[in-house]
Amino acid sequence: MDHAATGQEALARIAGADDLDTLEALRVEFLGKQGSISGLLKTLGKLDPEERKVEGPKIHALRESVSEALAVRKDTLETAALDARLAAETIDLSLPAPSTPRGAVHPVSQVMDELAEVFADLGFAVATGPEIEDDWHNFTALNMPESHPARAMHDTFYFPDRNDDGREMLLRTHTSPVQIRSMIQQGAPIRIIAPGRVYRSDSDATHTPMFHQIEGLVIDKGIHLGHLKWTLEAFLKAFFERDDIVLRLRPSYFPFTEPSIEVDVGYSSQGGRRVVGGSGDAPGHAWMEVLGSGMVNRRVIAAGGIDPDEWQGFAFGIGVDRLAMLKYGMDDLRAFFDGDVRWLSHYGFSALDVPTLSGGVGTPA
């Protein structure tokens, strides 16, 4: 048999196949169980050894060449079909978005973005730190040595193992350790906010074992309480989008600030919810504590590697979850972490409602 002629004919027919169905029919004709080339392979068993040595390599070479030609032609036809399909198909990017929301931004995430937007306008950068912290950064560097009674104020989650420096490891109880890390890394002057998750062993309608906090820190020359009061007042006016915010500063105690100040804001009750605005001494109004603050303790500045005789500063801490509750009328902090889609669809925000100072930092979806 003239295998070369058979091969040339097969290759010519394969090259002329203009669609995948025709090509598949040729594959079956040549290489199927009843195919012509498969039939040649079956004849090898009837040949004597000498003839088999001559005919065997020819038939196998024929089969390989036809198989390769089929694969190449199939790839060519599939590529051409895909190109034709892509050329014919179009996507109209101007179609309107689905009317039914597919998801919502959690109020905590929204408030975090609002806070970042407000403080960015005041010149603050965002700093972050680890949630698994050592006790030096979380307590000692913040003027709370091991025997300090202020440690009892924090119901702390400790880990059983210490780090390589022999320090106890824990889930951070506040974002204040970021202050220490930022001062050590950046030096002075510094102006940062540190938002993030914090952990304390506490749970009721207004407390959860994990909650969100934002810490603020300013270190510079000539900083005094007037700068702190103006910063907090500007922030609260922008966050609540009201100009009638009235603050009351009360002396307090925090180990990492001296003097320490609790900040109250005036509010009134409207429709069963607290609405911030006006003086707490006005008729129908009252005072509500919203954050803690103060001038950074000299020991804390020194722990951050900065000379407290040259640099001064203030710090403040705010509970993000409570701010969200106050601004958007939520009455139970535990619902923030239930994962209830119905709750989120009611209190959530559209992903397109990005907070901006010009467009408003708190427009609900």
C-alpha positions as CSV (number, residue, x, y, z in Angstrom):
1,M,0.0,0.0,0.0
2,D,1.2,3.5,-0.8
3,H,1.1,5.0,2.6
4,A,2.6,8.3,1.4
5,A,-0.3,8.8,-1.1
6,T,-2.8,7.9,1.7
7,G,-1.2,10.4,4.0
8,Q,-1.2,13.2,1.4
9,E,-4.9,12.7,0.7
10,A,-5.8,12.7,4.4
11,L,-3.8,15.8,5.1
12,A,-5.3,17.6,2.2
13,R,-8.8,16.8,3.3
14,I,-8.0,17.8,6.8
15,A,-6.6,21.2,5.7
16,G,-9.7,21.7,3.6
17,A,-12.2,21.2,6.5
18,D,-14.0,24.5,7.0
19,D,-15.8,23.7,10.3
20,L,-15.5,21.6,13.4
21,D,-18.2,19.1,12.5
22,T,-16.4,18.2,9.2
23,L,-13.1,17.9,11.0
24,E,-14.7,15.5,13.6
25,A,-16.1,13.4,10.7
26,L,-12.6,13.1,9.2
27,R,-11.1,12.1,12.6
28,V,-13.6,9.3,12.8
29,E,-13.0,8.3,9.2
30,F,-9.2,8.1,9.7
31,L,-8.6,7.3,13.4
32,G,-12.0,5.9,14.7
33,K,-12.4,2.3,15.6
34,Q,-13.5,1.5,12.0
35,G,-11.2,4.2,10.5
36,S,-8.9,3.5,7.5
37,I,-5.7,4.2,9.4
38,S,-6.9,2.2,12.4
39,G,-7.6,-0.6,10.0
40,L,-4.0,-0.5,8.7
41,L,-2.8,-0.9,12.3
42,K,-4.9,-4.0,12.7
43,T,-3.2,-5.6,9.6
44,L,0.2,-5.6,11.3
45,G,-0.6,-8.7,13.3
46,K,-1.1,-10.7,10.1
47,L,2.3,-9.8,8.7
48,D,5.4,-11.8,9.1
49,P,8.2,-10.3,11.3
50,E,10.2,-8.9,8.5
51,E,7.3,-7.2,6.8
52,R,6.1,-5.9,10.2
53,K,9.5,-4.2,10.7
54,V,9.0,-2.4,7.4
55,E,5.3,-1.6,7.4
56,G,4.9,-0.8,11.2
57,P,7.0,2.4,11.3
58,K,5.3,3.7,8.1
59,I,1.8,3.1,9.5
60,H,2.6,4.7,12.9
61,A,4.2,7.7,11.2
62,L,1.1,8.1,9.1
63,R,-1.1,7.9,12.2
64,E,1.0,10.5,14.0
65,S,1.0,13.0,11.1
66,V,-2.8,12.7,10.7
67,S,-3.3,13.1,14.5
68,E,-1.1,16.2,14.5
69,A,-2.8,17.7,11.5
70,L,-6.2,17.2,13.1
71,A,-5.1,18.9,16.3
72,V,-3.6,21.9,14.4
73,R,-6.7,22.3,12.3
74,K,-9.0,22.0,15.3
75,D,-7.1,24.8,17.1
76,T,-7.3,27.0,14.0
77,L,-11.0,26.5,13.6
78,E,-11.7,27.1,17.3
79,T,-9.7,30.3,17.3
80,A,-11.5,31.5,14.2
81,A,-14.8,30.7,15.8
82,L,-13.9,32.6,19.0
83,D,-12.7,35.6,17.1
84,A,-15.9,35.7,15.1
85,R,-18.0,35.4,18.3
86,L,-16.1,38.2,20.0
87,A,-16.5,40.4,16.9
88,A,-20.2,39.8,16.9
89,E,-20.9,40.2,20.6
90,T,-21.0,43.6,22.4
91,I,-21.6,44.7,26.0
92,D,-23.6,47.8,26.6
93,L,-21.9,49.4,29.6
94,S,-24.5,52.2,29.7
95,L,-27.2,49.8,31.0
96,P,-28.7,50.9,34.4
97,A,-27.6,49.2,37.6
98,P,-30.1,46.7,39.0
99,S,-32.9,48.4,40.9
100,T,-32.7,45.8,43.8
101,P,-29.6,46.4,45.9
102,R,-27.1,43.5,45.8
103,G,-25.4,44.4,49.1
104,A,-24.8,47.3,51.5
105,V,-21.9,48.9,53.3
106,H,-22.0,48.2,57.1
107,P,-22.6,51.3,59.2
108,V,-19.3,50.8,61.0
109,S,-17.4,50.8,57.7
110,Q,-19.3,53.8,56.6
111,V,-18.5,55.7,59.8
112,M,-14.9,54.7,59.5
113,D,-14.8,56.3,56.1
114,E,-16.6,59.4,57.4
115,L,-14.1,59.8,60.2
116,A,-11.1,59.4,57.8
117,E,-12.6,62.0,55.5
118,V,-13.2,64.5,58.2
119,F,-9.7,64.1,59.8
120,A,-8.0,64.1,56.4
121,D,-9.4,67.5,55.9
122,L,-7.8,68.5,59.2
123,G,-4.4,67.2,58.1
124,F,-4.4,63.9,59.8
125,A,-2.8,60.8,58.3
126,V,-4.2,57.2,58.9
127,A,-1.9,54.9,60.9
128,T,-2.4,51.2,61.6
129,G,-0.9,48.6,64.0
130,P,-1.2,44.9,64.9
131,E,-4.3,43.7,66.7
132,I,-2.2,41.1,68.5
133,E,0.0,43.3,70.7
134,D,2.5,42.9,73.5
135,D,1.9,44.3,76.9
136,W,4.7,46.9,76.6
137,H,3.1,48.7,73.7
138,N,-0.4,48.2,75.0
139,F,0.2,49.1,78.7
140,T,3.7,49.9,79.9
141,A,4.7,52.5,77.2
142,L,1.3,54.2,77.9
143,N,2.3,54.8,81.5
144,M,0.6,51.6,82.8
145,P,3.4,49.4,84.3
146,E,2.6,46.0,85.5
147,S,1.5,47.1,89.0
148,H,-0.5,50.1,87.8
149,P,-4.2,49.9,89.0
150,A,-5.3,51.3,85.6
151,R,-4.7,47.9,84.1
152,A,-7.8,46.7,86.0
153,M,-9.8,49.1,83.8
154,H,-9.2,46.8,80.9
155,D,-10.7,43.3,80.8
156,T,-7.9,41.9,78.6
157,F,-7.7,38.7,76.5
158,Y,-4.2,37.3,77.1
159,F,-2.3,34.6,75.1
160,P,-0.6,31.8,77.0
161,D,2.8,32.3,75.3
162,R,5.2,35.2,75.4
163,N,7.0,36.7,72.4
164,D,10.8,36.5,71.7
165,D,11.4,39.4,74.1
166,G,9.6,37.7,76.9
167,R,6.7,40.1,76.8
168,E,3.1,38.9,77.4
169,M,1.0,38.9,74.3
170,L,-2.7,40.0,74.2
171,L,-5.5,41.3,72.0
172,R,-5.1,45.0,72.1
173,T,-7.6,46.7,74.4
174,H,-7.4,50.1,72.6
175,T,-5.7,51.6,69.5
176,S,-3.3,53.6,71.6
177,P,-0.4,51.3,71.0
178,V,-0.4,52.7,67.4
179,Q,0.6,56.0,68.9
180,I,3.7,54.5,70.4
181,R,4.6,52.7,67.2
182,S,4.0,55.8,65.1
183,M,6.1,58.0,67.4
184,I,9.0,55.5,67.3
185,Q,8.9,55.1,63.6
186,Q,8.1,58.7,62.5
187,G,9.3,60.9,65.3
188,A,7.9,64.4,65.6
189,P,6.0,66.3,64.5
190,I,3.2,63.9,63.9
191,R,-0.6,64.1,63.3
192,I,-2.4,60.8,62.9
193,I,-5.6,58.9,63.5
194,A,-5.5,55.2,64.2
195,P,-8.8,53.4,63.5
196,G,-9.3,49.7,64.1
197,R,-10.7,46.8,66.1
198,V,-10.1,46.4,69.8
199,Y,-11.0,43.7,72.3
200,R,-12.2,43.6,75.9
201,S,-14.0,40.9,77.8
202,D,-17.3,42.7,78.2
203,S,-20.8,42.1,76.6
204,D,-24.2,43.8,77.0
205,A,-26.5,46.1,75.0
206,T,-23.7,48.8,74.7
207,H,-20.6,46.7,75.0
208,T,-19.2,43.8,72.9
209,P,-16.0,41.7,73.2
210,M,-14.8,43.2,70.0
211,F,-15.6,46.8,69.0
212,H,-14.1,49.6,66.9
213,Q,-12.1,52.6,68.1
214,I,-10.4,55.5,66.5
215,E,-7.4,57.1,68.3
216,G,-6.1,60.6,67.5
217,L,-2.6,61.9,68.2
218,V,-0.9,65.3,67.6
219,I,2.7,65.9,68.6
220,D,4.3,69.3,67.8
221,K,5.8,72.4,69.4
222,G,3.6,74.7,71.5
223,I,0.5,72.4,71.5
224,H,-2.0,73.2,74.2
225,L,-5.6,72.4,75.3
226,G,-7.0,75.1,73.0
227,H,-5.8,73.1,70.0
228,L,-7.4,70.0,71.3
229,K,-10.8,71.7,72.0
230,W,-10.8,73.3,68.5
231,T,-9.9,70.0,66.8
232,L,-12.7,68.0,68.6
233,E,-15.3,70.8,68.0
234,A,-14.4,71.0,64.2
235,F,-14.5,67.2,64.0
236,L,-17.9,66.8,65.7
237,K,-19.5,69.6,63.7
238,A,-18.3,68.0,60.4
239,F,-19.3,64.5,61.5
240,F,-22.8,65.3,62.7
241,E,-23.2,68.0,60.0
242,R,-24.4,70.6,62.4
243,D,-23.0,74.0,63.4
244,D,-24.8,74.1,66.8
245,I,-22.5,71.5,68.4
246,V,-21.7,72.6,72.0
247,L,-19.0,70.8,74.0
248,R,-18.4,70.5,77.7
249,L,-15.0,69.5,79.0
250,R,-14.7,67.8,82.3
251,P,-11.6,66.8,84.2
252,S,-11.0,63.0,84.3
253,Y,-8.1,60.5,84.6
254,F,-6.3,58.5,82.0
255,P,-2.8,57.2,82.7
256,F,-1.5,58.2,79.3
257,T,-2.7,61.8,79.4
258,E,-2.2,64.7,81.9
259,P,-4.4,66.6,82.2
260,S,-7.2,64.2,81.1
261,I,-10.5,65.4,79.8
262,E,-13.9,63.8,79.2
263,V,-15.8,65.5,76.4
264,D,-19.6,65.8,76.6
265,V,-21.9,67.0,73.8
266,G,-25.3,68.6,74.1
267,Y,-28.3,66.7,72.8
268,S,-32.0,66.5,72.8
269,S,-34.5,63.6,72.6
270,Q,-36.5,63.6,69.4
271,G,-38.8,60.7,68.3
272,G,-37.3,58.3,70.8
273,R,-33.7,58.9,69.8
274,R,-30.9,61.2,70.9
275,V,-30.1,64.1,68.4
276,V,-26.8,65.9,68.9
277,G,-27.0,69.7,68.9
278,G,-27.4,72.6,71.2
279,S,-26.3,73.2,74.7
280,G,-26.9,70.6,77.3
281,D,-27.9,73.4,79.7
282,A,-30.7,74.6,77.4
283,P,-34.4,73.6,78.2
284,G,-35.1,70.1,76.9
285,H,-31.4,69.3,76.4
286,A,-28.9,67.3,78.3
287,W,-25.2,66.4,78.2
288,M,-23.8,63.1,76.9
289,E,-20.2,61.8,77.1
290,V,-18.8,61.0,73.6
291,L,-15.0,60.7,74.0
292,G,-12.0,60.9,76.2
293,S,-8.9,63.0,75.6
294,G,-6.1,65.0,77.1
295,M,-2.6,66.2,76.8
296,V,-0.1,63.4,76.2
297,N,1.7,62.4,79.3
298,R,5.5,63.2,79.3
299,R,6.3,59.6,80.0
300,V,4.3,58.4,76.9
301,I,6.1,60.9,74.7
302,A,9.5,59.7,76.1
303,A,8.5,56.1,75.5
304,G,7.9,57.0,71.9
305,G,11.5,58.2,71.6
306,I,10.6,61.9,71.6
307,D,12.0,64.6,73.9
308,P,9.0,65.8,76.1
309,D,10.9,69.0,76.9
310,E,10.8,70.0,73.3
311,W,7.6,68.5,72.0
312,Q,4.0,68.4,73.4
313,G,0.8,67.0,72.1
314,F,-2.8,65.8,72.7
315,A,-4.6,62.6,72.1
316,F,-8.2,61.4,72.0
317,G,-10.1,58.2,71.7
318,I,-13.6,57.6,70.3
319,G,-15.8,54.5,70.1
320,V,-16.7,54.2,66.4
321,D,-19.7,51.9,67.1
322,R,-21.2,54.3,69.6
323,L,-20.8,57.2,67.2
324,A,-22.7,55.1,64.6
325,M,-25.4,54.4,67.1
326,L,-25.7,58.0,68.0
327,K,-25.7,59.4,64.5
328,Y,-28.0,56.9,62.9
329,G,-30.4,56.1,65.7
330,M,-29.4,52.5,66.6
331,D,-30.3,51.2,70.0
332,D,-28.4,48.0,70.5
333,L,-24.7,47.5,69.8
334,R,-25.0,43.7,69.6
335,A,-27.0,43.9,66.4
336,F,-23.9,45.3,64.7
337,F,-22.4,41.8,64.8
338,D,-25.4,39.6,64.3
339,G,-25.0,39.4,60.5
340,D,-28.7,40.0,60.0
341,V,-29.3,40.9,56.3
342,R,-32.6,42.6,57.2
343,W,-30.8,44.9,59.7
344,L,-28.1,45.7,57.2
345,S,-30.6,46.5,54.5
346,H,-32.3,48.9,56.8
347,Y,-29.2,50.6,58.3
348,G,-26.7,49.9,55.5
349,F,-25.3,52.3,52.9
350,S,-24.9,52.0,49.2
351,A,-21.4,51.4,48.0
352,L,-21.8,54.4,45.7
353,D,-22.5,56.8,48.6
354,V,-18.8,57.6,49.3
355,P,-18.5,60.1,52.2
356,T,-17.1,63.5,51.1
357,L,-17.1,66.8,53.0
358,S,-18.6,68.6,49.9
359,G,-21.3,66.0,49.3
360,G,-22.0,65.1,52.9
361,V,-20.4,62.5,55.2
362,G,-23.5,60.9,56.4
363,T,-26.2,60.6,53.7
364,P,-28.0,57.2,54.1
365,A,-28.6,55.0,51.1
